Amino acid sequence: MEAERQESFLNTIAGKLGRHRRHAVTPPNWQQMPYEQLHRENDRKKLIQPFIGNLAALNTEVSHIDRSEMADALDFIIQKFKVTSAISWDDDRLHQLQLGKHFFEKKVEFQVWDPMGDEQELRDLVSKVDMGITFAEMGLSETGTVVLWNGGGRGRLVSALPPVYVAILSESTIFPRLSDSVAAIHDQISNGLPSCINFITGPSRTGDIEMELALGVHGPGKVHVILLKD
């Protein structure tokens, strides 16, 4: 019944436009893709400084560190944002960084996202902690964007609800721009896309009718990126 109503609605629109209903669109076959040449001669190292600079323009500081400096980076973030509680993804890459040990030593209450937990209890938990931590799959140099793949132990709310969000990623996963990341996603994922792919560019921001910028209205108002050297 719903499908019939949808068809009737779309047929009505086509009739108002004075044409037959279109059921498919053939994508154009582009012969030239000049954007592919923009960063071809740049190695990954040359993408790092623009990535950091674009994040700085978004009120986002980057700790560019060796893995051995993780404790110092976390200490800096804890003090900077006055963090007393945190939650992270259930992700092997984060477990290897021993986040729980660092937070325990600083007396920060720490939880790991449990995909088998009660949904409402998880929402309540994440809404009350100071900081959420994830491991980003990619960074985009041109915009200072981090890209997340959600699903399983990588809960979406961890990067969306806490007022402070920390993204950790590796230098080797920085790509020039959006088109490069989309191509890489198709190359890396052979068994279907994740349940959700998030592109996060700095803190949550919005502007009212008077064009006054407000941070943190629809998500974390404070973002910090930890970029791990290869």
C-alpha positions in Angstrom: 0.0 0.0 0.0 2.8 2.4 0.9 4.6 1.6 -2.4 1.4 2.4 -4.3 1.0 5.7 -2.6 4.6 6.6 -3.4 4.2 5.7 -7.0 1.0 7.7 -7.2 2.8 10.7 -5.6 5.8 10.6 -8.0 3.6 10.1 -11.0 1.6 13.2 -10.0 4.8 15.2 -9.8 5.9 14.0 -13.2 2.5 14.9 -14.7 2.8 18.4 -13.2 6.2 18.7 -14.9 4.7 17.7 -18.2 6.8 14.6 -18.8 6.8 10.9 -18.3 8.0 9.4 -15.0 11.7 8.7 -14.9 12.6 5.4 -13.2 16.4 5.5 -13.5 19.3 7.9 -14.1 22.4 7.0 -16.0 25.4 8.6 -14.4 27.7 10.6 -16.7 30.9 9.0 -17.9 33.5 11.7 -17.1 36.5 11.5 -19.4 38.7 13.9 -17.4 39.1 14.1 -13.6 41.5 17.0 -13.0 41.2 16.7 -9.2 43.1 13.4 -9.3 46.2 15.3 -10.3 46.1 17.9 -7.5 48.1 16.1 -4.9 49.6 13.3 -7.0 53.2 14.5 -6.4 52.7 15.0 -2.7 53.8 12.3 -0.3 51.8 11.6 2.9 54.2 13.7 5.0 53.4 16.8 3.0 49.7 16.4 3.9 50.3 16.6 7.7 51.0 20.3 8.2 47.9 21.4 6.1 45.8 18.9 8.1 47.1 20.4 11.4 46.7 24.0 10.1 43.1 23.5 8.9 42.2 22.0 12.3 43.7 25.0 14.1 41.4 27.2 12.0 38.5 25.2 13.4 39.5 25.8 17.0 40.9 22.3 17.2 44.4 21.6 18.6 46.5 18.7 17.4 49.0 16.7 19.5 51.4 15.3 16.9 53.2 12.6 19.0 55.0 9.3 19.1 53.1 6.5 20.7 55.4 6.6 23.7 54.1 10.1 24.4 50.5 9.1 24.7 50.4 9.5 28.5 51.6 13.1 28.3 49.1 13.9 25.6 46.2 12.5 27.7 47.5 14.4 30.7 47.4 17.6 28.7 43.9 17.0 27.5 42.6 16.1 31.0 44.0 19.3 32.4 42.9 21.5 29.5 39.3 20.4 29.5 39.1 19.5 33.2 38.1 15.9 32.4 36.8 13.6 35.2 35.2 10.9 33.2 35.6 9.4 29.7 34.4 6.6 27.4 36.1 5.1 24.4 35.3 2.7 21.6 35.9 -1.0 22.2 38.7 -1.0 19.6 41.9 -3.0 19.6 43.9 0.1 18.4 42.8 2.0 21.5 43.4 -1.0 23.8 47.0 -1.1 22.6 47.4 2.5 23.7 46.5 1.5 27.3 44.0 4.3 27.8 42.5 2.7 30.8 45.9 2.6 32.6 46.5 6.3 31.9 43.1 7.4 33.1 43.3 5.2 36.2 46.5 6.8 37.2 44.9 10.3 36.9 41.8 9.2 38.8 39.6 9.7 35.7 36.5 7.4 35.6 36.8 5.4 32.4 34.4 3.2 30.5 34.5 1.2 27.2 31.5 1.1 24.9 29.7 -2.2 25.2 27.7 -3.0 22.1 25.8 -5.8 24.1 24.7 -3.4 26.8 21.2 -2.0 27.2 20.6 0.8 24.7 19.1 3.3 27.1 21.7 2.7 29.7 24.4 3.3 27.1 22.8 6.5 26.1 22.5 7.7 29.7 26.2 6.8 30.3 27.6 8.6 27.3 25.4 11.6 27.9 27.0 12.1 31.4 30.7 11.6 30.7 33.0 14.5 30.0 34.9 13.0 27.0 34.5 10.5 24.2 37.5 8.9 22.4 37.6 7.1 19.1 40.2 6.0 16.6 39.6 7.6 13.2 40.1 5.6 10.0 41.2 8.6 8.0 42.0 12.3 8.1 41.5 14.7 5.2 44.2 17.3 4.8 42.2 19.8 2.7 39.5 20.3 5.4 40.9 19.0 8.7 38.2 16.3 8.7 38.4 12.9 10.5 36.5 9.9 9.2 35.0 7.3 11.4 33.5 3.9 10.7 30.8 2.9 13.2 29.5 -0.5 14.1 29.8 -3.0 16.9 32.1 -1.7 19.6 32.5 1.6 17.7 29.3 3.3 19.0 28.2 6.5 17.2 27.3 8.2 20.4 30.9 8.2 21.7 31.8 11.0 19.2 28.5 12.8 19.3 27.2 13.2 22.9 30.1 14.0 25.3 31.0 17.8 25.4 34.7 16.9 24.6 35.7 14.7 21.7 39.2 13.2 21.1 40.0 11.6 17.8 43.2 9.5 17.5 44.6 8.6 14.1 47.8 7.6 12.3 49.8 9.8 9.9 49.6 7.0 7.3 45.9 7.4 7.1 45.8 11.1 6.0 44.4 11.6 2.5 44.4 14.8 0.5 40.6 15.4 0.1 37.1 14.0 0.2 37.3 12.3 -3.2 40.5 10.4 -2.3 38.9 9.2 0.9 35.8 7.9 -0.8 37.9 6.0 -3.3 40.0 4.6 -0.4 36.8 3.5 1.4 35.7 1.5 -1.6 39.2 -0.1 -1.9 39.4 -1.0 1.8 36.0 -2.4 2.4 35.3 -5.5 0.4 32.4 -7.0 2.4 30.0 -4.0 2.5 30.0 -0.6 4.0 29.9 0.0 7.8 26.6 0.8 9.4 27.6 4.5 9.4 30.5 6.6 8.2 31.0 9.9 9.9 32.9 12.9 8.5 33.7 15.2 11.5 35.2 18.6 10.8 36.0 20.4 14.1 33.6 21.1 16.9 29.8 21.2 16.4 28.9 24.7 15.2 25.7 26.5 14.2 24.7 30.1 13.5 21.4 31.8 14.4 19.6 34.3 12.2 22.0 37.1 13.2 24.9 34.9 12.0 26.5 34.6 15.5 28.5 31.4 15.6 27.8 29.0 18.5 29.8 25.9 19.3 28.6 22.7 20.9 24.9 23.1 20.3 24.4 19.8 18.3 27.5 17.9 19.5 30.9 18.3 21.1 31.9 21.9 21.5 35.6 21.0 22.1 37.6 18.7 19.9 41.2 17.6 20.2 43.1 15.4 17.7 46.0 13.1 18.6 48.0 12.4 15.5 50.4 9.4 15.9 53.7 9.5 14.1 54.5 6.4 11.9 
